[in-house]
C-alpha cells in the first residue's frame, strides 16, 4: 500500500479479526509517529494501549460465526493535532462499553482476584483521556495522549 500522508494529520487503518494484524497496526503507528515527529515514548505508549484494546476486540467482541478474519471489521483512525495524538477504534462487534466495567481490586491476592479488567485499567493509566460511544451499530473507543 502506498500513501502520501506526510502532510495529512490523520490516517485510517483497517484490520481483520486476526492477532497477526497487530504487527500492521504497530508499523502504521510508527510511520505516523515519524511523520509527525512524535517522541518514541509517546508512540510506544499509544501502541501498548492500542494493542490491548484491539486484542480485546479480536478475542471477545464477536461470535465465532461469521467468518473470523474474512473482512476488515476493526478500523483505527489516528489523528495528530493540537499537540495530541488521538486514536478512535471502531468495531462492529456486540455493544460493550469497557469504561462501565468495574475496576479490578489489585490489592487482593492473585488467587482471590476476578479475571479480567486489567487491560482497560492499563489503558486508562496510559492515556490522558478515554471515551466510549456506540455509533451506527459500532463500538467507538477513543484514546487520547498529549504529545
C-alpha positions, 0 to 999 in steps of 0.5 A, a space after each residue: 500500500 502506498 500513501 502520501 500522508 506526510 502532510 495529512 494529520 490523520 490516517 485510517 487503518 483497517 484490520 481483520 479479526 486476526 492477532 497477526 494484524 497487530 504487527 500492521 497496526 504497530 508499523 502504521 503507528 510508527 510511520 505516523 509517529 515519524 511523520 509527525 515527529 512524535 517522541 518514541 515514548 509517546 508512540 510506544 505508549 499509544 501502541 501498548 494501549 492500542 494493542 490491548 484494546 484491539 486484542 480485546 476486540 479480536 478475542 471477545 467482541 464477536 461470535 465465532 460465526 461469521 467468518 473470523 478474519 474474512 473482512 476488515 471489521 476493526 478500523 483505527 483512525 489516528 489523528 495528530 493535532 493540537 499537540 495530541 495524538 488521538 486514536 478512535 477504534 471502531 468495531 462492529 462487534 456486540 455493544 460493550 462499553 469497557 469504561 462501565 466495567 468495574 475496576 479490578 481490586 489489585 490489592 487482593 491476592 492473585 488467587 482471590 482476584 476476578 479475571 479480567 479488567 486489567 487491560 482497560 485499567 492499563 489503558 486508562 493509566 496510559 492515556 490522558 483521556 478515554 471515551 466510549 460511544 456506540 455509533 451506527 451499530 459500532 463500538 467507538 473507543 477513543 484514546 487520547 495522549 498529549 504529545 
